[in-house]
Amino acid sequence: MLESKRKAIIFITISFLLAIVAGVFTLKQVSALNEELGGMTEIYVAATDIPSRTQIKPEHLTTMKIPKGFLVENSHIETSNSEELINKVLVVPVSEGSIITKEIVKPFSEAINKNNRLVAIPKSDRIFFDREDLHALDRIDIVVSHNFDGQPKTEIFMKDVLVFSTLKKENEFRGVMVEIPVEDAPKIIHMENYSDSMRILKASVGKDSVIINENQENEIVEEVKEEVDQVNTEEQTNGVEPIDTGGQEAEQQ
């Protein structure tokens, strides 16, 4: 009994010493590998999918430790240099877990032309979007229906308007922000306020990827015109005068 107990103690002691030796050896190997890789550094990565031309906010980011040897020198943003992300936007869409690099970050003031302005086009009961899968750098056409001297008119108001970003709340599409020349900003705002209806079409994005061609646009214009005519007919039947956005009230604006 005593002999077996002595052997057990010897076996446990040897196992413990071997575990210590293995741990020390592993620690030295890991330290040597870290030295070869330049040590560890903490960098910023995307905490969620971030659309392009989105102003960076704290909730968009998280941190991750990674060996310096895996990174291109001066390409990433370390947590010690967080001021580099203040008032900055991403120029490309970034997926969750992607490293935030200096090449994809620009100052917010440089994200748009100094002669352009950002105008929001929110989704409402008078502003309709044929497609809601819009993203930054897409192009849209704006079709409006309004009355002048009691005559309804539907027309393509603007074409190939650049989408700066989309408006969302709790991941629900709420409209778009467009980038336009400063002289066109009052025109869009006026139509938002006084047109009977506004319809947003996703325009062609390339030579080989046509989404809506001219014939389709004309069909949609005619469709919107028919809808407006029907509404005006119902209003006249009920003794209600059609809205005149080209009259005195619009002139005062």
N, C-alpha and C positions, 0 to 999 in steps of 0.2 A: 504493500500500500504506500509506504513511504518512498519506495523507489519509483513508482509510477507518478507520484506527486512531484518528485524531484525532476523527473523527465519533462513533465508538463510545464513546470516553471522555466526550465531551460529552453524549451520550445517557444514559449510565449516571449521570453526575453530576446531570443534570437530574431523572432518575427518582428518584434517592436524595433529592434536595432536596424533590421533590414528596411522597415518602413521609413524610418528616419533617414537612412542613407538614400533611399529612392526619392523621398521628398526633397532633400537637399539637392540631389542631382537634377531633378525636374525643375526646381526653382532656378538653378544656375543656367539650365538650358533655355528656359523662358526669358531670363534676364539677358542672356547672350543674343537671343533672337530679337528681343526688343531693341537692343543696342544696334544690331544690324539694320533694323527697320527704322531707326531714328527715334525710338521712343513712341509713346502714345500722345495723341492730341485730341481735344474735344472740339467738334465742329457742328455746324448747323445743318439739319436736314429738314425736309418738308414733313410736317405732322399730318398733312392731308393733301388731297389734290388741290393745286393752286392754278387757276386760269392765268393766261398771259396778261400782262399789263394790269396786274392786280397790285395795289399798294400792300407792301408786306406789313403784317401785324403780328404781335407776339403769339396769338393762337394758331398762326400758320406754321410755326416752327417748333422743333424739338432738338435735342442734342444727342450726339453719338460719339463714343470714343473709338478712334481708329488709328492704326500705326501710321506714322508720318511717311513711311516708305511706300505706302499704297496711294499716296496723293501726289499730284503734280505740284511742284513748288509754286507758292503764291497764287494758286488757282482757287482755293477754298477760303471760307470765312470762319475763323476760329471764334469761340465764345468770348475770348478776351478782346476781340475786335468787333463787338456787337454794334458799335456806333456806325459801322459801315452799312448797316441795314436801315438806318433811320431815314425816313422820307424817300424810300427807294421802291421801285416796282420791278416785277419780273417781265422780261421781254419775250419769254416763251412759256408755254404751259409746263408745269412740273407735277409729277405724280408723287404720291405718298412714299416717303422713304428715300427720295432722291436727294443727293448732296446739293446744297446751295453754293454755286460757284460764282466768282466775281464776274465771269463773262456774261451771265444771264441777268445781272442786276444793273439797273440804271437809275439815276436820280429821277424823281417824279417830275421835276421841272423840264427834263429833257425827253419825257415820254411822248409829248405832243409838240407839234410845230408851234412856235410862239405866235403865229398869226391865226391859229385855230382855237376853237373853243369846244368844251365838252357840254353837250346838251342831253338831258335825260328824256327818254320817250317811255313813260310807264304804261304798262298794260292797264286798260280800263274798259268801261262799257262803251266808249267811243273809239278806242284805239285797239285794233285787232292785229294779232300776229298770226300769219298763215303757218309759220313754223317757229317752234320754240327751241330748236336745237341750234341756237346761234352762239357764236364764240367770238372772242376778240380777233380782229383782222378780217372778219367776214364782211361782206358788202350787202347792203339792203337797198330796196327801192321803196319809196313812200308814195302811196296812192291816197288822194283825198277826195271827199265828196262834200260839196257846199252849195249854197244858193246865192245867186247874184240877181237882184231885182226879181226875186220870185222864180228864177229859172235854175233848176238843179243842174249841177255840173260835176262830173267825175273825171279826174285827170291824174296823170303821173306827175307828182309834185317835184320829186327829186329822185335821181338815179345814182347808183353806185356810191351810196353814203357809207363811210367807213365805221364799223362797229369798234368802239374803244374797249368796252367791256359789257358784260350782262349784269342786270340787276336781279338779285335773288334774296329771298328771305326764307330761312329754314329749308334751303335747297329747292324752293319753289320759284319758278321763273316769274319775274315781275316786270320785265322790260329790258331795255338796252340803253347804254350810254354811247352816243355817237360823237365822232370828232369831225367838225365842219369848219369852214372858213368863218371868221368872225362876222362877216356881212350876211351870212346865211342863217346865223343863230336866231335873229328876231323873226325870220320867216317861218322857221319850224315852230317856234314858241307860239306865234300867232295862230298857226293852223291847229296846234294842240288845243288852244283855248277856244277857237271860234269855228272850226270846221264841224260839219255834221258828223263826219266819221273819218277816221284815218286807218289805213290798212298797210301793214308792213310786210313786204315780200322779201324772201331771201334771194339775193341776186346770184348770177353766175359767178363762180370763184376761179374759173380757169378755162382755157380753150377746150380741154377735153373733159371737163366736169361741169357741164351746163346743168343748172338746177331749174331755172325758170327762163325760158326764152321769150322773145318779143311777142310771139303769138299767144303764149300762155298769159303774159301780162295783159294783153289786150282783152283776153277772155275774162280775166279777173276784174279788169276795169268795168267791162260791160255788166258783169255779175253784181258788182257793188252798185253800179248805176241803177240796175233794176231794183235792188233792195231799197235804195233811197227813194226811187220813184214810187214804190209800193207804200213806203212809210208816209210820203207826202200825200199820196192819194187817200190813205186812211185818215190823216190829219185834216185834210180838206173836207172829207165826208163828215167828220166830227166837228167841223167848224173851227179848227185850229189852224192858224196861219203858219206856213213853213218858216223855219228860222232863216233870217237873212244875215249872214256873216259879212257881207260886203257892204252893208249899209252904214248908218251914222255911227253905231256903236264901235264898229271896226275902225272907222276913220279916226275916232277919238283916241284909239289906242296908238 
